[in-house]
């Protein structure tokens, strides 16, 4: 029970990586708040966690809407009084050739992936500073390290999260608030199956040092490490979890 007594907020928690982070946090004893805009999926996850004996709450919010985020996080603090860990995981990744990309498509991706993380952090960070303790974990992407066609807006947003992590770690370190980042590689999720063929997935595995699919659980385990005292000497860092695909 590495996270016993801790309260955590995980965004984009209705499926995929976010759901698995919430699962593992709950199994390690944290009270977990799950935030997502997909109510039905979110209710399914939260109800399952509660049936398993976990302490979990839910917030339905669209991270592209400031008023949604403000209302959700205000509700969390009214109920729990505090948060210890924030995981900025939510993101969208629509494929779109840059030469066909409309400005509104560019803005939409940055508004969710980057501005959503900013909105959550802006509201949570003052409380972490006040209690002189806290962990902020940003989920970026390995695509920032190597680039990927048809995802210019997504890669730009995920690269910005790495810079956001470094700058915020400099500002908040004096208050004992840790800010770190994870860059997942090709992760086996339901969403990935809609955009990646088995042949394409096999090509990625061939490029990895570890010859297996990387799972949401692999990301969740690193989040537990970054969310507990085990990582108290680490801040401003980006940890690559991609099976040894990209090395830098």
C-alpha positions in Angstrom: 0.0 0.0 0.0 2.6 2.5 -1.2 0.0 5.3 -1.5 -2.1 4.8 1.6 -3.4 8.1 2.8 -2.8 10.0 -0.4 -5.4 11.6 -2.7 -4.8 11.7 -6.4 -6.5 13.1 -9.5 -6.0 11.4 -12.8 -7.3 13.0 -16.0 -8.4 11.0 -19.0 -9.2 8.1 -16.7 -12.1 6.5 -18.4 -10.0 4.1 -20.5 -6.4 3.3 -21.6 -3.4 4.6 -19.7 -5.4 6.8 -17.4 -7.7 4.0 -16.3 -4.7 1.8 -15.5 -3.0 4.6 -13.5 -6.2 5.0 -11.5 -6.4 1.2 -11.0 -2.9 0.9 -9.7 -3.1 4.0 -7.5 -6.3 2.6 -6.0 -4.7 -0.8 -5.4 -1.8 0.9 -3.7 -4.2 2.6 -1.2 -4.8 6.1 -2.7 -8.1 7.8 -2.8 -8.4 8.4 -6.5 -10.4 11.0 -8.4 -11.0 10.1 -12.0 -11.7 12.9 -14.5 -13.0 12.4 -18.0 -15.6 13.8 -20.3 -17.1 10.4 -21.2 -19.6 9.9 -18.4 -20.7 6.3 -19.1 -17.2 5.0 -19.4 -16.1 6.9 -16.3 -19.0 5.5 -14.3 -18.1 2.0 -15.4 -14.5 2.4 -14.2 -15.4 4.1 -10.9 -18.1 1.5 -10.1 -15.7 -1.3 -10.7 -13.1 0.2 -8.4 -15.6 0.7 -5.7 -16.8 -2.9 -6.0 -13.2 -4.0 -5.6 -13.1 -2.0 -2.3 -11.2 1.0 -3.6 -11.9 4.6 -2.6 -12.7 6.4 -5.8 -14.6 9.5 -7.0 -15.5 10.8 -10.4 -15.6 14.2 -12.2 -17.2 14.6 -15.6 -15.4 17.5 -17.3 -14.1 18.6 -20.7 -10.5 19.8 -20.2 -10.9 22.2 -23.2 -13.5 24.2 -21.1 -12.1 26.3 -18.3 -15.4 26.4 -16.4 -15.6 22.6 -16.5 -12.2 22.2 -15.0 -12.7 24.9 -12.3 -16.0 23.3 -11.2 -14.6 19.8 -11.1 -11.5 20.6 -9.1 -13.4 22.9 -6.7 -15.7 20.0 -6.0 -12.8 17.7 -5.2 -11.4 20.2 -2.7 -14.8 20.7 -1.1 -15.1 16.9 -0.6 -11.5 15.9 0.3 -9.9 19.1 1.4 -6.6 18.2 -0.3 -4.8 16.5 -3.1 -1.3 15.1 -3.1 -0.9 13.9 -6.7 -2.0 15.2 -10.1 -1.6 13.1 -13.2 -2.1 15.1 -16.4 -2.8 12.2 -18.7 -5.8 13.3 -20.9 -5.1 13.8 -24.6 -6.4 13.5 -28.1 -4.4 12.4 -31.2 -6.4 12.8 -34.4 -4.3 11.9 -37.5 -4.2 14.8 -39.9 -1.7 15.7 -42.7 -0.2 19.1 -41.8 -0.9 20.5 -45.3 -4.6 19.7 -44.9 -4.8 20.8 -41.2 -7.2 23.6 -40.4 -6.4 26.1 -37.7 -9.3 25.0 -35.6 -7.9 21.4 -35.6 -4.5 22.6 -34.5 -6.1 24.7 -31.7 -8.4 21.8 -30.5 -5.5 19.4 -29.9 -3.4 22.0 -28.1 -6.4 23.1 -26.1 -6.9 19.6 -24.7 -3.4 18.2 -24.5 -1.5 21.3 -23.3 -4.0 23.8 -22.0 -5.9 21.1 -20.2 -2.8 20.2 -18.3 -2.2 23.9 -17.6 -5.8 24.4 -16.3 -5.6 21.5 -13.9 -2.2 22.3 -12.7 -3.0 26.0 -12.2 -5.8 25.0 -9.8 -4.0 22.2 -8.0 -0.5 23.7 -7.6 -1.5 26.4 -5.1 -2.7 23.7 -2.7 0.5 21.7 -3.1 2.5 24.7 -2.4 0.5 25.5 0.7 1.0 22.0 2.1 4.7 22.1 1.1 4.4 18.7 -0.6 3.0 17.2 -3.8 3.6 15.4 -7.1 2.6 16.5 -10.6 3.1 13.9 -13.3 2.6 14.9 -16.9 2.1 12.3 -19.6 3.8 13.3 -22.8 4.7 11.0 -25.7 7.8 9.4 -27.3 6.7 11.0 -30.5 8.3 14.2 -29.2 11.7 12.6 -29.3 11.5 11.3 -32.9 8.6 13.1 -34.6 5.7 11.5 -36.4 4.0 12.5 -39.6 0.3 13.3 -39.6 0.5 14.3 -35.9 2.2 17.7 -36.0 -0.3 19.2 -33.6 -0.1 16.3 -31.2 3.7 16.2 -31.2 3.8 19.9 -30.6 1.5 19.7 -27.7 3.4 16.8 -26.1 6.7 18.5 -26.6 5.3 21.6 -24.9 4.5 19.4 -21.9 8.1 18.4 -21.5 9.1 22.1 -21.4 6.2 22.8 -19.0 7.5 20.1 -16.7 11.0 21.5 -16.6 10.0 25.1 -16.1 7.4 24.3 -13.4 9.8 22.1 -11.6 12.2 25.0 -11.3 9.5 27.2 -9.8 7.9 24.8 -7.4 10.9 22.9 -6.1 11.5 25.3 -3.3 8.0 24.3 -2.0 8.9 20.6 -2.1 6.5 20.1 -5.1 7.9 17.6 -7.6 7.1 17.9 -11.3 8.0 15.1 -13.7 7.0 13.7 -17.1 6.6 10.3 -18.8 7.0 9.8 -22.5 5.1 6.5 -23.3 6.0 4.6 -26.5 3.6 2.5 -28.5 1.1 1.4 -25.9 -1.4 -1.4 -26.4 -4.7 0.3 -25.7 -8.2 0.1 -27.2 -7.8 3.5 -28.8 -4.5 2.4 -30.5 -6.3 -0.6 -32.1 -8.5 1.8 -34.0 -5.5 3.5 -35.7 -2.6 1.0 -35.7 -2.7 -2.3 -37.6 -1.2 -5.5 -36.3 1.5 -5.3 -39.0 2.4 -1.7 -37.9 2.5 -2.8 -34.2 4.9 -5.6 -35.2 7.2 -3.1 -37.0 7.5 -1.1 -33.7 8.2 -4.1 -31.6 11.0 -5.0 -34.0 12.6 -1.6 -33.3 12.3 -2.0 -29.5 15.0 -3.6 -27.3 12.2 -5.4 -25.4 10.4 -7.6 -27.8 6.9 -7.2 -26.4 4.1 -4.8 -26.4 4.4 -2.1 -23.8 1.2 -2.0 -21.7 -0.7 0.7 -19.8 0.4 -1.0 -16.6 4.1 -0.2 -17.5 3.2 3.5 -17.5 1.1 3.1 -14.3 4.0 1.6 -12.4 6.2 4.5 -13.2 3.5 6.9 -12.1 3.4 5.1 -8.7 7.1 5.5 -8.5 6.9 9.2 -9.3 3.9 9.7 -7.0 5.5 8.3 -3.9 8.5 9.1 -1.6 10.6 6.7 -3.7 11.1 9.6 -6.2 11.6 12.3 -3.7 15.0 13.2 -5.1 13.7 13.5 -8.7 12.1 16.6 -10.4 12.1 18.2 -13.8 12.8 14.9 -15.5 11.3 13.0 -18.4 11.2 9.2 -18.2 10.9 7.3 -21.4 8.8 4.1 -21.2 8.9 2.6 -24.7 10.7 -0.8 -24.3 14.0 0.7 -25.4 12.8 2.1 -28.8 14.3 5.5 -28.5 17.5 6.0 -26.5 18.9 9.5 -25.8 
